[in-house]
Amino acid sequence: MRQTFGTNIMDQSGDIHLLMTQLGHTSTTTAALYTNPGQEKSKKAAKQMVERRTNYLEKD
């Protein structure tokens, strides 16, 4: 539950200091474990692929 809570805070607010306060962390290194830039990049790439495909299909 803690991981989910921390991840949700970061997803919704993007505020690492808020996350640190809520979870009681004193180090941004520890708090950074709840950020997942790789997942965000994957979501963005998937969205771009859908947009390209949609644009391609609309041309036909």
mmCIF file of the N, C-alpha and C atoms, coordinates in Angstrom:
data_MODEL
# 
_entry.id   MODEL 
# 
loop_
_atom_site.group_PDB 
_atom_site.id 
_atom_site.type_symbol 
_atom_site.label_atom_id 
_atom_site.label_alt_id 
_atom_site.label_comp_id 
_atom_site.label_asym_id 
_atom_site.label_entity_id 
_atom_site.label_seq_id 
_atom_site.pdbx_PDB_ins_code 
_atom_site.Cartn_x 
_atom_site.Cartn_y 
_atom_site.Cartn_z 
_atom_site.occupancy 
_atom_site.B_iso_or_equiv 
_atom_site.pdbx_formal_charge 
_atom_site.auth_seq_id 
_atom_site.auth_comp_id 
_atom_site.auth_asym_id 
_atom_site.auth_atom_id 
_atom_site.pdbx_PDB_model_num 
ATOM 1   N N  . MET A 1 1  ? 0.819  -1.191 0.000   1.00 0.00 ? 1  MET A N  1 
ATOM 2   C CA . MET A 1 1  ? 0.000  0.000  0.000   1.00 0.00 ? 1  MET A CA 1 
ATOM 3   C C  . MET A 1 1  ? 0.864  1.257  0.000   1.00 0.00 ? 1  MET A C  1 
ATOM 4   N N  . ARG A 1 2  ? 1.969  1.199  0.690   1.00 0.00 ? 2  ARG A N  1 
ATOM 5   C CA . ARG A 1 2  ? 2.848  2.364  0.768   1.00 0.00 ? 2  ARG A CA 1 
ATOM 6   C C  . ARG A 1 2  ? 3.386  2.727  -0.616  1.00 0.00 ? 2  ARG A C  1 
ATOM 7   N N  . GLN A 1 3  ? 3.803  1.716  -1.366  1.00 0.00 ? 3  GLN A N  1 
ATOM 8   C CA . GLN A 1 3  ? 4.325  1.951  -2.715  1.00 0.00 ? 3  GLN A CA 1 
ATOM 9   C C  . GLN A 1 3  ? 3.251  2.569  -3.597  1.00 0.00 ? 3  GLN A C  1 
ATOM 10  N N  . THR A 1 4  ? 2.044  2.032  -3.529  1.00 0.00 ? 4  THR A N  1 
ATOM 11  C CA . THR A 1 4  ? 0.944  2.564  -4.328  1.00 0.00 ? 4  THR A CA 1 
ATOM 12  C C  . THR A 1 4  ? 0.632  3.990  -3.933  1.00 0.00 ? 4  THR A C  1 
ATOM 13  N N  . PHE A 1 5  ? 0.592  4.266  -2.637  1.00 0.00 ? 5  PHE A N  1 
ATOM 14  C CA . PHE A 1 5  ? 0.322  5.612  -2.138  1.00 0.00 ? 5  PHE A CA 1 
ATOM 15  C C  . PHE A 1 5  ? 1.389  6.590  -2.644  1.00 0.00 ? 5  PHE A C  1 
ATOM 16  N N  . GLY A 1 6  ? 2.648  6.210  -2.485  1.00 0.00 ? 6  GLY A N  1 
ATOM 17  C CA . GLY A 1 6  ? 3.735  7.071  -2.935  1.00 0.00 ? 6  GLY A CA 1 
ATOM 18  C C  . GLY A 1 6  ? 3.715  7.309  -4.433  1.00 0.00 ? 6  GLY A C  1 
ATOM 19  N N  . THR A 1 7  ? 3.456  6.262  -5.185  1.00 0.00 ? 7  THR A N  1 
ATOM 20  C CA . THR A 1 7  ? 3.386  6.385  -6.636  1.00 0.00 ? 7  THR A CA 1 
ATOM 21  C C  . THR A 1 7  ? 2.229  7.287  -7.048  1.00 0.00 ? 7  THR A C  1 
ATOM 22  N N  . ASN A 1 8  ? 1.091  7.135  -6.386  1.00 0.00 ? 8  ASN A N  1 
ATOM 23  C CA . ASN A 1 8  ? -0.063 7.985  -6.707  1.00 0.00 ? 8  ASN A CA 1 
ATOM 24  C C  . ASN A 1 8  ? 0.211  9.452  -6.397  1.00 0.00 ? 8  ASN A C  1 
ATOM 25  N N  . ILE A 1 9  ? 0.879  9.726  -5.301  1.00 0.00 ? 9  ILE A N  1 
ATOM 26  C CA . ILE A 1 9  ? 1.233  11.117 -4.982  1.00 0.00 ? 9  ILE A CA 1 
ATOM 27  C C  . ILE A 1 9  ? 2.086  11.700 -6.104  1.00 0.00 ? 9  ILE A C  1 
ATOM 28  N N  . MET A 1 10 ? 3.091  10.939 -6.545  1.00 0.00 ? 10 MET A N  1 
ATOM 29  C CA . MET A 1 10 ? 3.971  11.446 -7.593  1.00 0.00 ? 10 MET A CA 1 
ATOM 30  C C  . MET A 1 10 ? 3.241  11.587 -8.920  1.00 0.00 ? 10 MET A C  1 
ATOM 31  N N  . ASP A 1 11 ? 2.375  10.639 -9.239  1.00 0.00 ? 11 ASP A N  1 
ATOM 32  C CA . ASP A 1 11 ? 1.628  10.716 -10.493 1.00 0.00 ? 11 ASP A CA 1 
ATOM 33  C C  . ASP A 1 11 ? 0.712  11.927 -10.524 1.00 0.00 ? 11 ASP A C  1 
ATOM 34  N N  . GLN A 1 12 ? 0.069  12.208 -9.407  1.00 0.00 ? 12 GLN A N  1 
ATOM 35  C CA . GLN A 1 12 ? -0.931 13.279 -9.369  1.00 0.00 ? 12 GLN A CA 1 
ATOM 36  C C  . GLN A 1 12 ? -0.333 14.652 -9.121  1.00 0.00 ? 12 GLN A C  1 
ATOM 37  N N  . SER A 1 13 ? 0.709  14.723 -8.294  1.00 0.00 ? 13 SER A N  1 
ATOM 38  C CA . SER A 1 13 ? 1.234  16.049 -7.948  1.00 0.00 ? 13 SER A CA 1 
ATOM 39  C C  . SER A 1 13 ? 2.590  16.344 -8.578  1.00 0.00 ? 13 SER A C  1 
ATOM 40  N N  . GLY A 1 14 ? 3.401  15.314 -8.751  1.00 0.00 ? 14 GLY A N  1 
ATOM 41  C CA . GLY A 1 14 ? 4.755  15.529 -9.256  1.00 0.00 ? 14 GLY A CA 1 
ATOM 42  C C  . GLY A 1 14 ? 5.644  16.251 -8.262  1.00 0.00 ? 14 GLY A C  1 
ATOM 43  N N  . ASP A 1 15 ? 5.193  16.350 -7.022  1.00 0.00 ? 15 ASP A N  1 
ATOM 44  C CA . ASP A 1 15 ? 5.896  17.116 -5.988  1.00 0.00 ? 15 ASP A CA 1 
ATOM 45  C C  . ASP A 1 15 ? 6.661  16.174 -5.070  1.00 0.00 ? 15 ASP A C  1 
ATOM 46  N N  . ILE A 1 16 ? 7.973  16.078 -5.284  1.00 0.00 ? 16 ILE A N  1 
ATOM 47  C CA . ILE A 1 16 ? 8.775  15.151 -4.499  1.00 0.00 ? 16 ILE A CA 1 
ATOM 48  C C  . ILE A 1 16 ? 8.854  15.570 -3.032  1.00 0.00 ? 16 ILE A C  1 
ATOM 49  N N  . HIS A 1 17 ? 8.758  16.865 -2.770  1.00 0.00 ? 17 HIS A N  1 
ATOM 50  C CA . HIS A 1 17 ? 8.801  17.327 -1.381  1.00 0.00 ? 17 HIS A CA 1 
ATOM 51  C C  . HIS A 1 17 ? 7.528  16.936 -0.634  1.00 0.00 ? 17 HIS A C  1 
ATOM 52  N N  . LEU A 1 18 ? 6.400  16.989 -1.298  1.00 0.00 ? 18 LEU A N  1 
ATOM 53  C CA . LEU A 1 18 ? 5.158  16.509 -0.703  1.00 0.00 ? 18 LEU A CA 1 
ATOM 54  C C  . LEU A 1 18 ? 5.266  15.019 -0.404  1.00 0.00 ? 18 LEU A C  1 
ATOM 55  N N  . LEU A 1 19 ? 5.803  14.280 -1.337  1.00 0.00 ? 19 LEU A N  1 
ATOM 56  C CA . LEU A 1 19 ? 5.997  12.850 -1.144  1.00 0.00 ? 19 LEU A CA 1 
ATOM 57  C C  . LEU A 1 19 ? 6.893  12.579 0.063   1.00 0.00 ? 19 LEU A C  1 
ATOM 58  N N  . MET A 1 20 ? 7.989  13.309 0.151   1.00 0.00 ? 20 MET A N  1 
ATOM 59  C CA . MET A 1 20 ? 8.912  13.134 1.269   1.00 0.00 ? 20 MET A CA 1 
ATOM 60  C C  . MET A 1 20 ? 8.224  13.399 2.600   1.00 0.00 ? 20 MET A C  1 
ATOM 61  N N  . THR A 1 21 ? 7.409  14.430 2.653   1.00 0.00 ? 21 THR A N  1 
ATOM 62  C CA . THR A 1 21 ? 6.689  14.764 3.881   1.00 0.00 ? 21 THR A CA 1 
ATOM 63  C C  . THR A 1 21 ? 5.695  13.672 4.242   1.00 0.00 ? 21 THR A C  1 
ATOM 64  N N  . GLN A 1 22 ? 4.928  13.231 3.255   1.00 0.00 ? 22 GLN A N  1 
ATOM 65  C CA . GLN A 1 22 ? 3.890  12.232 3.510   1.00 0.00 ? 22 GLN A CA 1 
ATOM 66  C C  . GLN A 1 22 ? 4.459  10.877 3.940   1.00 0.00 ? 22 GLN A C  1 
ATOM 67  N N  . LEU A 1 23 ? 5.601  10.506 3.389   1.00 0.00 ? 23 LEU A N  1 
ATOM 68  C CA . LEU A 1 23 ? 6.176  9.202  3.700   1.00 0.00 ? 23 LEU A CA 1 
ATOM 69  C C  . LEU A 1 23 ? 7.285  9.263  4.747   1.00 0.00 ? 23 LEU A C  1 
ATOM 70  N N  . GLY A 1 24 ? 7.631  10.466 5.172   1.00 0.00 ? 24 GLY A N  1 
ATOM 71  C CA . GLY A 1 24 ? 8.640  10.614 6.218   1.00 0.00 ? 24 GLY A CA 1 
ATOM 72  C C  . GLY A 1 24 ? 10.065 10.400 5.748   1.00 0.00 ? 24 GLY A C  1 
ATOM 73  N N  . HIS A 1 25 ? 10.325 10.631 4.485   1.00 0.00 ? 25 HIS A N  1 
ATOM 74  C CA . HIS A 1 25 ? 11.682 10.480 3.960   1.00 0.00 ? 25 HIS A CA 1 
ATOM 75  C C  . HIS A 1 25 ? 12.486 11.747 4.234   1.00 0.00 ? 25 HIS A C  1 
ATOM 76  N N  . THR A 1 26 ? 13.778 11.549 4.465   1.00 0.00 ? 26 THR A N  1 
ATOM 77  C CA . THR A 1 26 ? 14.668 12.697 4.653   1.00 0.00 ? 26 THR A CA 1 
ATOM 78  C C  . THR A 1 26 ? 15.594 12.876 3.460   1.00 0.00 ? 26 THR A C  1 
ATOM 79  N N  . SER A 1 27 ? 15.534 11.948 2.514   1.00 0.00 ? 27 SER A N  1 
ATOM 80  C CA . SER A 1 27 ? 16.415 11.991 1.360   1.00 0.00 ? 27 SER A CA 1 
ATOM 81  C C  . SER A 1 27 ? 15.600 11.955 0.073   1.00 0.00 ? 27 SER A C  1 
ATOM 82  N N  . THR A 1 28 ? 15.962 12.830 -0.850  1.00 0.00 ? 28 THR A N  1 
ATOM 83  C CA . THR A 1 28 ? 15.279 12.806 -2.149  1.00 0.00 ? 28 THR A CA 1 
ATOM 84  C C  . THR A 1 28 ? 15.637 11.545 -2.926  1.00 0.00 ? 28 THR A C  1 
ATOM 85  N N  . THR A 1 29 ? 16.797 10.960 -2.624  1.00 0.00 ? 29 THR A N  1 
ATOM 86  C CA . THR A 1 29 ? 17.187 9.717  -3.282  1.00 0.00 ? 29 THR A CA 1 
ATOM 87  C C  . THR A 1 29 ? 16.201 8.606  -2.954  1.00 0.00 ? 29 THR A C  1 
ATOM 88  N N  . THR A 1 30 ? 15.817 8.520  -1.697  1.00 0.00 ? 30 THR A N  1 
ATOM 89  C CA . THR A 1 30 ? 14.838 7.514  -1.290  1.00 0.00 ? 30 THR A CA 1 
ATOM 90  C C  . THR A 1 30 ? 13.481 7.817  -1.905  1.00 0.00 ? 30 THR A C  1 
ATOM 91  N N  . ALA A 1 31 ? 13.076 9.065  -1.860  1.00 0.00 ? 31 ALA A N  1 
ATOM 92  C CA . ALA A 1 31 ? 11.776 9.450  -2.409  1.00 0.00 ? 31 ALA A CA 1 
ATOM 93  C C  . ALA A 1 31 ? 11.719 9.238  -3.918  1.00 0.00 ? 31 ALA A C  1 
ATOM 94  N N  . ALA A 1 32 ? 12.852 9.362  -4.580  1.00 0.00 ? 32 ALA A N  1 
ATOM 95  C CA . ALA A 1 32 ? 12.894 9.203  -6.038  1.00 0.00 ? 32 ALA A CA 1 
ATOM 96  C C  . ALA A 1 32 ? 12.555 7.784  -6.470  1.00 0.00 ? 32 ALA A C  1 
ATOM 97  N N  . LEU A 1 33 ? 12.595 6.833  -5.566  1.00 0.00 ? 33 LEU A N  1 
ATOM 98  C CA . LEU A 1 33 ? 12.221 5.461  -5.900  1.00 0.00 ? 33 LEU A CA 1 
ATOM 99  C C  . LEU A 1 33 ? 10.761 5.360  -6.294  1.00 0.00 ? 33 LEU A C  1 
ATOM 100 N N  . TYR A 1 34 ? 9.963  6.342  -5.905  1.00 0.00 ? 34 TYR A N  1 
ATOM 101 C CA . TYR A 1 34 ? 8.537  6.336  -6.220  1.00 0.00 ? 34 TYR A CA 1 
ATOM 102 C C  . TYR A 1 34 ? 8.231  7.004  -7.553  1.00 0.00 ? 34 TYR A C  1 
ATOM 103 N N  . THR A 1 35 ? 9.234  7.571  -8.165  1.00 0.00 ? 35 THR A N  1 
ATOM 104 C CA . THR A 1 35 ? 9.044  8.146  -9.495  1.00 0.00 ? 35 THR A CA 1 
ATOM 105 C C  . THR A 1 35 ? 9.400  7.072  -10.500 1.00 0.00 ? 35 THR A C  1 
ATOM 106 N N  . ASN A 1 36 ? 8.755  7.095  -11.630 1.00 0.00 ? 36 ASN A N  1 
ATOM 107 C CA . ASN A 1 36 ? 9.018  6.079  -12.635 1.00 0.00 ? 36 ASN A CA 1 
ATOM 108 C C  . ASN A 1 36 ? 9.050  6.723  -14.013 1.00 0.00 ? 36 ASN A C  1 
ATOM 109 N N  . PRO A 1 37 ? 10.147 7.434  -14.302 1.00 0.00 ? 37 PRO A N  1 
ATOM 110 C CA . PRO A 1 37 ? 10.209 8.121  -15.597 1.00 0.00 ? 37 PRO A CA 1 
ATOM 111 C C  . PRO A 1 37 ? 10.159 7.169  -16.781 1.00 0.00 ? 37 PRO A C  1 
ATOM 112 N N  . GLY A 1 38 ? 10.643 5.951  -16.611 1.00 0.00 ? 38 GLY A N  1 
ATOM 113 C CA . GLY A 1 38 ? 10.594 4.978  -17.706 1.00 0.00 ? 38 GLY A CA 1 
ATOM 114 C C  . GLY A 1 38 ? 9.167  4.648  -18.098 1.00 0.00 ? 38 GLY A C  1 
ATOM 115 N N  . GLN A 1 39 ? 8.306  4.500  -17.106 1.00 0.00 ? 39 GLN A N  1 
ATOM 116 C CA . GLN A 1 39 ? 6.909  4.197  -17.374 1.00 0.00 ? 39 GLN A CA 1 
ATOM 117 C C  . GLN A 1 39 ? 6.249  5.384  -18.068 1.00 0.00 ? 39 GLN A C  1 
ATOM 118 N N  . GLU A 1 40 ? 6.569  6.573  -17.646 1.00 0.00 ? 40 GLU A N  1 
ATOM 119 C CA . GLU A 1 40 ? 5.987  7.771  -18.267 1.00 0.00 ? 40 GLU A CA 1 
ATOM 120 C C  . GLU A 1 40 ? 6.425  7.881  -19.724 1.00 0.00 ? 40 GLU A C  1 
ATOM 121 N N  . LYS A 1 41 ? 7.685  7.585  -20.003 1.00 0.00 ? 41 LYS A N  1 
ATOM 122 C CA . LYS A 1 41 ? 8.173  7.619  -21.385 1.00 0.00 ? 41 LYS A CA 1 
ATOM 123 C C  . LYS A 1 41 ? 7.453  6.583  -22.233 1.00 0.00 ? 41 LYS A C  1 
ATOM 124 N N  . SER A 1 42 ? 7.196  5.415  -21.649 1.00 0.00 ? 42 SER A N  1 
ATOM 125 C CA . SER A 1 42 ? 6.485  4.367  -22.384 1.00 0.00 ? 42 SER A CA 1 
ATOM 126 C C  . SER A 1 42 ? 5.067  4.794  -22.718 1.00 0.00 ? 42 SER A C  1 
ATOM 127 N N  . LYS A 1 43 ? 4.391  5.410  -21.758 1.00 0.00 ? 43 LYS A N  1 
ATOM 128 C CA . LYS A 1 43 ? 3.030  5.888  -21.993 1.00 0.00 ? 43 LYS A CA 1 
ATOM 129 C C  . LYS A 1 43 ? 3.006  6.927  -23.105 1.00 0.00 ? 43 LYS A C  1 
ATOM 130 N N  . LYS A 1 44 ? 3.972  7.838  -23.080 1.00 0.00 ? 44 LYS A N  1 
ATOM 131 C CA . LYS A 1 44 ? 4.035  8.898  -24.082 1.00 0.00 ? 44 LYS A CA 1 
ATOM 132 C C  . LYS A 1 44 ? 4.298  8.313  -25.470 1.00 0.00 ? 44 LYS A C  1 
ATOM 133 N N  . ALA A 1 45 ? 5.203  7.346  -25.548 1.00 0.00 ? 45 ALA A N  1 
ATOM 134 C CA . ALA A 1 45 ? 5.509  6.717  -26.832 1.00 0.00 ? 45 ALA A CA 1 
ATOM 135 C C  . ALA A 1 45 ? 4.292  5.973  -27.380 1.00 0.00 ? 45 ALA A C  1 
ATOM 136 N N  . ALA A 1 46 ? 3.576  5.270  -26.518 1.00 0.00 ? 46 ALA A N  1 
ATOM 137 C CA . ALA A 1 46 ? 2.383  4.547  -26.953 1.00 0.00 ? 46 ALA A CA 1 
ATOM 138 C C  . ALA A 1 46 ? 1.320  5.511  -27.459 1.00 0.00 ? 46 ALA A C  1 
ATOM 139 N N  . LYS A 1 47 ? 1.154  6.629  -26.771 1.00 0.00 ? 47 LYS A N  1 
ATOM 140 C CA . LYS A 1 47 ? 0.172  7.625  -27.192 1.00 0.00 ? 47 LYS A CA 1 
ATOM 141 C C  . LYS A 1 47 ? 0.538  8.200  -28.561 1.00 0.00 ? 47 LYS A C  1 
ATOM 142 N N  . GLN A 1 48 ? 1.805  8.473  -28.766 1.00 0.00 ? 48 GLN A N  1 
ATOM 143 C CA . GLN A 1 48 ? 2.254  9.006  -30.055 1.00 0.00 ? 48 GLN A CA 1 
ATOM 144 C C  . GLN A 1 48 ? 2.028  7.996  -31.178 1.00 0.00 ? 48 GLN A C  1 
ATOM 145 N N  . MET A 1 49 ? 2.240  6.711  -30.897 1.00 0.00 ? 49 MET A N  1 
ATOM 146 C CA . MET A 1 49 ? 2.019  5.680  -31.915 1.00 0.00 ? 49 MET A CA 1 
ATOM 147 C C  . MET A 1 49 ? 0.540  5.622  -32.306 1.00 0.00 ? 49 MET A C  1 
ATOM 148 N N  . VAL A 1 50 ? -0.342 5.718  -31.318 1.00 0.00 ? 50 VAL A N  1 
ATOM 149 C CA . VAL A 1 50 ? -1.780 5.701  -31.603 1.00 0.00 ? 50 VAL A CA 1 
ATOM 150 C C  . VAL A 1 50 ? -2.157 6.913  -32.447 1.00 0.00 ? 50 VAL A C  1 
ATOM 151 N N  . GLU A 1 51 ? -1.627 8.084  -32.108 1.00 0.00 ? 51 GLU A N  1 
ATOM 152 C CA . GLU A 1 51 ? -1.925 9.296  -32.859 1.00 0.00 ? 51 GLU A CA 1 
ATOM 153 C C  . GLU A 1 51 ? -1.444 9.182  -34.307 1.00 0.00 ? 51 GLU A C  1 
ATOM 154 N N  . ARG A 1 52 ? -0.248 8.645  -34.504 1.00 0.00 ? 52 ARG A N  1 
ATOM 155 C CA . ARG A 1 52 ? 0.284  8.477  -35.863 1.00 0.00 ? 52 ARG A CA 1 
ATOM 156 C C  . ARG A 1 52 ? -0.576 7.514  -36.668 1.00 0.00 ? 52 ARG A C  1 
ATOM 157 N N  . ARG A 1 53 ? -0.953 6.417  -36.029 1.00 0.00 ? 53 ARG A N  1 
ATOM 158 C CA . ARG A 1 53 ? -1.784 5.422  -36.723 1.00 0.00 ? 53 ARG A CA 1 
ATOM 159 C C  . ARG A 1 53 ? -3.137 6.020  -37.089 1.00 0.00 ? 53 ARG A C  1 
ATOM 160 N N  . THR A 1 54 ? -3.722 6.762  -36.157 1.00 0.00 ? 54 THR A N  1 
ATOM 161 C CA . THR A 1 54 ? -5.015 7.396  -36.411 1.00 0.00 ? 54 THR A CA 1 
ATOM 162 C C  . THR A 1 54 ? -4.904 8.374  -37.569 1.00 0.00 ? 54 THR A C  1 
ATOM 163 N N  . ASN A 1 55 ? -3.867 9.186  -37.559 1.00 0.00 ? 55 ASN A N  1 
ATOM 164 C CA . ASN A 1 55 ? -3.654 10.154 -38.648 1.00 0.00 ? 55 ASN A CA 1 
ATOM 165 C C  . ASN A 1 55 ? -3.448 9.441  -39.974 1.00 0.00 ? 55 ASN A C  1 
ATOM 166 N N  . TYR A 1 56 ? -2.719 8.329  -39.962 1.00 0.00 ? 56 TYR A N  1 
ATOM 167 C CA . TYR A 1 56 ? -2.476 7.574  -41.184 1.00 0.00 ? 56 TYR A CA 1 
ATOM 168 C C  . TYR A 1 56 ? -3.780 7.002  -41.728 1.00 0.00 ? 56 TYR A C  1 
ATOM 169 N N  . LEU A 1 57 ? -4.599 6.429  -40.853 1.00 0.00 ? 57 LEU A N  1 
ATOM 170 C CA . LEU A 1 57 ? -5.850 5.828  -41.285 1.00 0.00 ? 57 LEU A CA 1 
ATOM 171 C C  . LEU A 1 57 ? -6.850 6.856  -41.776 1.00 0.00 ? 57 LEU A C  1 
ATOM 172 N N  . GLU A 1 58 ? -6.794 8.061  -41.219 1.00 0.00 ? 58 GLU A N  1 
ATOM 173 C CA . GLU A 1 58 ? -7.718 9.129  -41.633 1.00 0.00 ? 58 GLU A CA 1 
ATOM 174 C C  . GLU A 1 58 ? -7.392 9.640  -43.026 1.00 0.00 ? 58 GLU A C  1 
ATOM 175 N N  . LYS A 1 59 ? -6.153 9.474  -43.469 1.00 0.00 ? 59 LYS A N  1 
ATOM 176 C CA . LYS A 1 59 ? -5.742 9.930  -44.804 1.00 0.00 ? 59 LYS A CA 1 
ATOM 177 C C  . LYS A 1 59 ? -6.348 9.075  -45.898 1.00 0.00 ? 59 LYS A C  1 
ATOM 178 N N  . ASP A 1 60 ? -6.654 7.837  -45.591 1.00 0.00 ? 60 ASP A N  1 
ATOM 179 C CA . ASP A 1 60 ? -7.222 6.915  -46.604 1.00 0.00 ? 60 ASP A CA 1 
ATOM 180 C C  . ASP A 1 60 ? -8.641 7.180  -46.923 1.00 0.00 ? 60 ASP A C  1 
# 
